[in-house]
Amino acid sequence: MRLYPRKQSKHCSFQHIQMNISMKLKFNHKLLLIILMLHISNVNAQKASLVFSKSMLSKTGKIIVFELSDSSGVINPSAEQFNQTEMIYFLAKPQQEKDWTLSRKDAEKKLSEIKLIQASFIIQTAQPKLLTEGDAVKGVVLSFQKAKVSLIKEMKFKLEEVESESISIPEKLWPRYKIYNEIITVANSAATNGAYLIAFKNLSKFWCKDTLLTKYSFYNSTKDSITIFADQIIAQSNNQFTKQLDNFKSNSSEQNLKQLFALKDTIFESLTLVDSFLVSIKNEVDAISRSNNIENQKQFILKNLSASNTNFRKKKLALFEEKNYQDYQFKLFTEALAKIITTVPRIKQISGFDSLSWEKLKNYPLLYKEVNEMGWSNDLQTICKLLNENIKVFGYIINDTAIANFSQLKSNEPQPYFALFKAFNALVKKDKRMFIENVKQSMLTISEKDLLASLDLYVALVNSETNSNDEYWELLQNGYQSQLNGSLQEAKLNYDKAEKLSNTGEILFFLIAEVNIKLGDRYSAEIYFKRATTINPKFILPKLYQIEFLTDDKDYETALALVNEAILNNPIWYFYYKKAVLLGLSGKYNEAKLLLLNSCLPLNPLNYEQYLFLGDVCSALTDAKSAREYYMKAGNIKPNDKAYKSKMEGLKQSQDVKPNK
C-alpha cells in the first residue's frame, strides 16, 4: 500500500495586537487598543487517498482520492449546506495524476464496500451515487450517517484491508462554530472601540457546557483575550472613577456626589461580573491576581466615596456648626428647620422622632417662598436629607458641635432654637423626659404663635395616653391633614366623626376649636377650648385663644384674670406679653411698662412687637424720649418694617405740633 501525506490544514485563530499596558492603572486618557482578529484559512483542501485494485493480490498502484462534498459531489460545501443534512458526503474519484478511470462495475460494487473508520468504530457507507459524463464514471459520492461520526475527530477510509491517511472535518463545519464566530466578531468590534466590558461578556459565552470547546483552534487565544479584557475593564473603571472624583472635588454639589455613587454601583457591577467569571474558570486563567486587583479597586473606590461623602456632609452642615445669625442663610435655615422639625407629623401618640421632611415647610408659605426666592431650596433639601442620615446612623438631628454653636448664640436667638434642637435630639433617642424638659425651657421665650402652637400640640401628643381605637386616630389624622391643606370643612367633618367615637380627648377638642376659629365660628371654638383646658390645664393655646376672645370683647378684667391663671401654670413670655397688652388696653400704662421691662425683656430681648408696644406705652405716658428709644430698638430688629416707620413718623408729627398761644 502506498500512502500519500495529506495537506495540513490551517486553523482559525485570534490574533491580539496590544500596546503596553501599565498595571498601575495610568491611562492618561488613552485607551489600550486590543484588536481581536479571526483568520479563517482555507481548510477544505484536505484529502485522503488509498490504493485501489480489483484484486488486492495484483497491486495496480491505482489511487482513489476522497474529498468532503455535498450530496451532488461539489467539494468544499458551505456550513449551511453541511448542517442541513443528516449525512456526511465524500467524493471518491481517481487520482488525476494517474491516467485511469473507474468502471461502472467497480464504482457500483467495489466502492460500496468502502467503510469509514473512526477509532474503534466502523461506519458503513450508504448506496453510492455515481457521477457520470456520458458512459464515463467521473466519481462516486459516498454518504455516511452524521450521527455515527464525531466531527472533531480524525477518520480514515478502508477498502478491504487497505486504509487511507487520516482526514478531518474542517473546523468551520463543527458544531456551534457559526455561533462562536459571531461572538468573536462582536467582541472584535467592541474591543476595537474600547468597549472592553462588552467584549468580555461576549467572549465569556465560550465557556458554556460545550465539551468540545477545548478542541477549537481559537480556545487558547480566547483565554488570553478574556484576561486582557479583564485588565482593561479594571483600568477603565479606575480612570472613570478618578475622573468623576476630580469633577466632584472641583464642584462638590449633591448632583456630582450622586453621580459618583451611581458610577460606583455601575463599576462594582462590572467588576463583580468579571471577578465571578474569572473565578469560575480559575483552572484555565490566572484569576487570583485579577481578583486581588479588583478587590483593591473596590476598596479604593469605597475609601474615596466615604471621604467624599464625609467632606460633602461636613461642608453642608458646617453652616450650623460655624455660622451665626449675622449670616442670613444660617438665620433663615435655622428658622426653616425649626418649623420643619416642630410640625406634628401625625395625630397619634408620639414616642420618638425618626425623620424630617422638606415638604412640611410648605405649611409656612412666606418662609417657603423666601427660601425659594433666595435660590436655596436645593441646599435646604440636601440638608434635610443629611439630617435624616444623622437620625438613622448617629441617633441625633444635629451634632454636639452644632448644639454648642447654638448654645453660644443664645443671647442673639430670635427664637429659642438651642433648646428646641436639644429637645428633638432627645426625642430621637426616645427620651421623653428630656424632650419635655427642653420644650418647656424653649416655651419660656417663644414669641411666635405658630411655633408655640406646634410645640403645644407636640407635647400633648407625647404625653397622651394610647387610645386603642385606630379609627378614631385615623379620623383625627385625616382632619389634621385636611386642615393643613386648607380644606377646613373636610377637616371639621372628620373631627365631628371622631368626637362621636370618643369625647374625652383634649387634643380632639383643641383641633375642633382651632378649625372652628379658621371657619369664623368663634363661639363654638370657645366651648371646645374650655373643654380642652378642663382636661389639661397646662394646655397653652386654648387659654391663649380664650384670652384673645375676651380681649376682642373688651372684657379686659376677665381676660386679666384668665391670663394670671395661665401664668401660674405656664410662666412664659407669651402670657406675660398678653398681660402687658391687657394692662395697656386697660389704661394701666405704668404696670404694663414694668411688666414688659421686668418679665418680658429678660425672657426674650429680641422680640420686635414688644419694643413697639413699649414705645406706645411710653408715648401714652408722654415720655417721647423713651418712646423713641424703644421704637429704635424695634427698628434695629426690623429696619424696613412698615410698622416701625409708621411709629417713628407718628412720634415725629406729635412732637412737631405746637400749642396754640
QUICORSUL-V169475 format. One record per residue. N is the residue number from 0. NEAR is the number of other C-alpha atoms within 10 Angstrom. Layout:
{{N | NEAR} {N | NEAR}}
This chain:
{{0 | 14} {1 | 14} {2 | 14} {3 | 14} {4 | 12} {5 | 15} {6 | 13} {7 | 11} {8 | 15} {9 | 16} {10 | 16} {11 | 20} {12 | 19} {13 | 21} {14 | 17} {15 | 17} {16 | 12} {17 | 12} {18 | 9} {19 | 8} {20 | 16} {21 | 12} {22 | 12} {23 | 9} {24 | 16} {25 | 13} {26 | 15} {27 | 7} {28 | 10} {29 | 9} {30 | 16} {31 | 20} {32 | 18} {33 | 22} {34 | 20} {35 | 25} {36 | 17} {37 | 16} {38 | 13} {39 | 14} {40 | 12} {41 | 14} {42 | 18} {43 | 20} {44 | 15} {45 | 19} {46 | 21} {47 | 24} {48 | 27} {49 | 24} {50 | 21} {51 | 22} {52 | 17} {53 | 11} {54 | 9} {55 | 14} {56 | 7} {57 | 8} {58 | 12} {59 | 12} {60 | 13} {61 | 17} {62 | 22} {63 | 22} {64 | 19} {65 | 27} {66 | 22} {67 | 27} {68 | 23} {69 | 22} {70 | 20} {71 | 14} {72 | 21} {73 | 14} {74 | 17} {75 | 18} {76 | 17} {77 | 12} {78 | 16} {79 | 10} {80 | 13} {81 | 19} {82 | 15} {83 | 8} {84 | 13} {85 | 12} {86 | 19} {87 | 23} {88 | 28} {89 | 24} {90 | 26} {91 | 26} {92 | 21} {93 | 21} {94 | 16} {95 | 11} {96 | 7} {97 | 11} {98 | 8} {99 | 11} {100 | 17} {101 | 17} {102 | 14} {103 | 17} {104 | 10} {105 | 15} {106 | 23} {107 | 16} {108 | 13} {109 | 16} {110 | 21} {111 | 19} {112 | 17} {113 | 20} {114 | 20} {115 | 21} {116 | 19} {117 | 17} {118 | 9} {119 | 6} {120 | 11} {121 | 16} {122 | 16} {123 | 17} {124 | 19} {125 | 16} {126 | 15} {127 | 22} {128 | 18} {129 | 20} {130 | 18} {131 | 12} {132 | 9} {133 | 7} {134 | 8} {135 | 13} {136 | 19} {137 | 19} {138 | 24} {139 | 26} {140 | 28} {141 | 29} {142 | 23} {143 | 19} {144 | 15} {145 | 14} {146 | 10} {147 | 14} {148 | 19} {149 | 13} {150 | 17} {151 | 16} {152 | 13} {153 | 15} {154 | 22} {155 | 20} {156 | 21} {157 | 19} {158 | 19} {159 | 12} {160 | 7} {161 | 15} {162 | 21} {163 | 26} {164 | 18} {165 | 18} {166 | 21} {167 | 19} {168 | 18} {169 | 20} {170 | 21} {171 | 21} {172 | 18} {173 | 17} {174 | 16} {175 | 14} {176 | 15} {177 | 14} {178 | 12} {179 | 19} {180 | 15} {181 | 13} {182 | 18} {183 | 22} {184 | 17} {185 | 17} {186 | 25} {187 | 24} {188 | 17} {189 | 20} {190 | 23} {191 | 16} {192 | 14} {193 | 19} {194 | 18} {195 | 27} {196 | 22} {197 | 18} {198 | 26} {199 | 24} {200 | 18} {201 | 20} {202 | 21} {203 | 18} {204 | 12} {205 | 19} {206 | 15} {207 | 8} {208 | 8} {209 | 10} {210 | 8} {211 | 11} {212 | 17} {213 | 12} {214 | 12} {215 | 17} {216 | 15} {217 | 19} {218 | 17} {219 | 14} {220 | 14} {221 | 20} {222 | 18} {223 | 16} {224 | 23} {225 | 22} {226 | 18} {227 | 17} {228 | 23} {229 | 24} {230 | 20} {231 | 26} {232 | 23} {233 | 23} {234 | 23} {235 | 24} {236 | 23} {237 | 21} {238 | 19} {239 | 15} {240 | 21} {241 | 15} {242 | 14} {243 | 18} {244 | 21} {245 | 11} {246 | 15} {247 | 20} {248 | 15} {249 | 10} {250 | 12} {251 | 18} {252 | 16} {253 | 17} {254 | 11} {255 | 17} {256 | 21} {257 | 13} {258 | 15} {259 | 25} {260 | 19} {261 | 12} {262 | 17} {263 | 19} {264 | 12} {265 | 12} {266 | 22} {267 | 18} {268 | 12} {269 | 18} {270 | 23} {271 | 15} {272 | 14} {273 | 27} {274 | 20} {275 | 14} {276 | 17} {277 | 22} {278 | 16} {279 | 13} {280 | 14} {281 | 12} {282 | 9} {283 | 12} {284 | 15} {285 | 15} {286 | 21} {287 | 13} {288 | 9} {289 | 19} {290 | 19} {291 | 12} {292 | 19} {293 | 23} {294 | 16} {295 | 12} {296 | 21} {297 | 20} {298 | 12} {299 | 13} {300 | 23} {301 | 14} {302 | 12} {303 | 16} {304 | 18} {305 | 11} {306 | 12} {307 | 19} {308 | 18} {309 | 12} {310 | 14} {311 | 19} {312 | 17} {313 | 13} {314 | 12} {315 | 19} {316 | 19} {317 | 13} {318 | 18} {319 | 21} {320 | 20} {321 | 13} {322 | 17} {323 | 19} {324 | 15} {325 | 9} {326 | 10} {327 | 11} {328 | 18} {329 | 17} {330 | 17} {331 | 17} {332 | 20} {333 | 22} {334 | 15} {335 | 19} {336 | 21} {337 | 19} {338 | 21} {339 | 21} {340 | 23} {341 | 22} {342 | 21} {343 | 18} {344 | 18} {345 | 16} {346 | 20} {347 | 22} {348 | 17} {349 | 21} {350 | 16} {351 | 17} {352 | 19} {353 | 15} {354 | 17} {355 | 19} {356 | 15} {357 | 20} {358 | 10} {359 | 19} {360 | 20} {361 | 15} {362 | 15} {363 | 14} {364 | 10} {365 | 11} {366 | 17} {367 | 17} {368 | 14} {369 | 13} {370 | 20} {371 | 13} {372 | 10} {373 | 9} {374 | 11} {375 | 15} {376 | 17} {377 | 13} {378 | 15} {379 | 20} {380 | 14} {381 | 18} {382 | 19} {383 | 21} {384 | 16} {385 | 19} {386 | 21} {387 | 20} {388 | 16} {389 | 16} {390 | 20} {391 | 14} {392 | 9} {393 | 13} {394 | 19} {395 | 23} {396 | 28} {397 | 21} {398 | 18} {399 | 12} {400 | 13} {401 | 20} {402 | 20} {403 | 14} {404 | 16} {405 | 26} {406 | 16} {407 | 13} {408 | 16} {409 | 14} {410 | 12} {411 | 15} {412 | 21} {413 | 20} {414 | 22} {415 | 24} {416 | 21} {417 | 22} {418 | 22} {419 | 22} {420 | 27} {421 | 24} {422 | 23} {423 | 26} {424 | 23} {425 | 23} {426 | 24} {427 | 21} {428 | 17} {429 | 17} {430 | 15} {431 | 20} {432 | 14} {433 | 17} {434 | 25} {435 | 20} {436 | 14} {437 | 19} {438 | 23} {439 | 19} {440 | 17} {441 | 22} {442 | 24} {443 | 19} {444 | 25} {445 | 21} {446 | 25} {447 | 13} {448 | 12} {449 | 15} {450 | 16} {451 | 21} {452 | 17} {453 | 17} {454 | 24} {455 | 20} {456 | 21} {457 | 23} {458 | 19} {459 | 19} {460 | 19} {461 | 19} {462 | 15} {463 | 16} {464 | 12} {465 | 12} {466 | 13} {467 | 8} {468 | 10} {469 | 10} {470 | 13} {471 | 20} {472 | 21} {473 | 16} {474 | 21} {475 | 27} {476 | 19} {477 | 19} {478 | 29} {479 | 27} {480 | 18} {481 | 17} {482 | 19} {483 | 15} {484 | 12} {485 | 14} {486 | 14} {487 | 19} {488 | 15} {489 | 16} {490 | 25} {491 | 24} {492 | 14} {493 | 21} {494 | 25} {495 | 17} {496 | 15} {497 | 20} {498 | 17} {499 | 9} {500 | 14} {501 | 12} {502 | 12} {503 | 12} {504 | 17} {505 | 23} {506 | 21} {507 | 25} {508 | 23} {509 | 24} {510 | 24} {511 | 27} {512 | 27} {513 | 24} {514 | 23} {515 | 21} {516 | 16} {517 | 13} {518 | 13} {519 | 11} {520 | 13} {521 | 17} {522 | 13} {523 | 14} {524 | 26} {525 | 21} {526 | 15} {527 | 21} {528 | 26} {529 | 20} {530 | 21} {531 | 26} {532 | 18} {533 | 12} {534 | 14} {535 | 15} {536 | 17} {537 | 18} {538 | 24} {539 | 23} {540 | 22} {541 | 28} {542 | 23} {543 | 20} {544 | 19} {545 | 20} {546 | 25} {547 | 17} {548 | 17} {549 | 16} {550 | 19} {551 | 11} {552 | 10} {553 | 14} {554 | 15} {555 | 21} {556 | 14} {557 | 13} {558 | 24} {559 | 21} {560 | 12} {561 | 18} {562 | 24} {563 | 16} {564 | 15} {565 | 21} {566 | 17} {567 | 11} {568 | 13} {569 | 20} {570 | 17} {571 | 24} {572 | 22} {573 | 24} {574 | 25} {575 | 23} {576 | 22} {577 | 19} {578 | 25} {579 | 28} {580 | 25} {581 | 24} {582 | 20} {583 | 21} {584 | 15} {585 | 15} {586 | 13} {587 | 14} {588 | 22} {589 | 16} {590 | 15} {591 | 26} {592 | 23} {593 | 13} {594 | 18} {595 | 23} {596 | 16} {597 | 12} {598 | 17} {599 | 24} {600 | 17} {601 | 12} {602 | 19} {603 | 23} {604 | 17} {605 | 21} {606 | 21} {607 | 20} {608 | 16} {609 | 24} {610 | 25} {611 | 24} {612 | 22} {613 | 27} {614 | 28} {615 | 24} {616 | 27} {617 | 22} {618 | 18} {619 | 15} {620 | 14} {621 | 11} {622 | 13} {623 | 19} {624 | 12} {625 | 17} {626 | 25} {627 | 21} {628 | 16} {629 | 22} {630 | 25} {631 | 20} {632 | 21} {633 | 25} {634 | 21} {635 | 13} {636 | 16} {637 | 14} {638 | 13} {639 | 10} {640 | 11} {641 | 11} {642 | 16} {643 | 23} {644 | 17} {645 | 11} {646 | 19} {647 | 19} {648 | 12} {649 | 12} {650 | 19} {651 | 13} {652 | 10} {653 | 12} {654 | 10} {655 | 9} {656 | 8} {657 | 7} {658 | 5} {659 | 4} {660 | 3}}
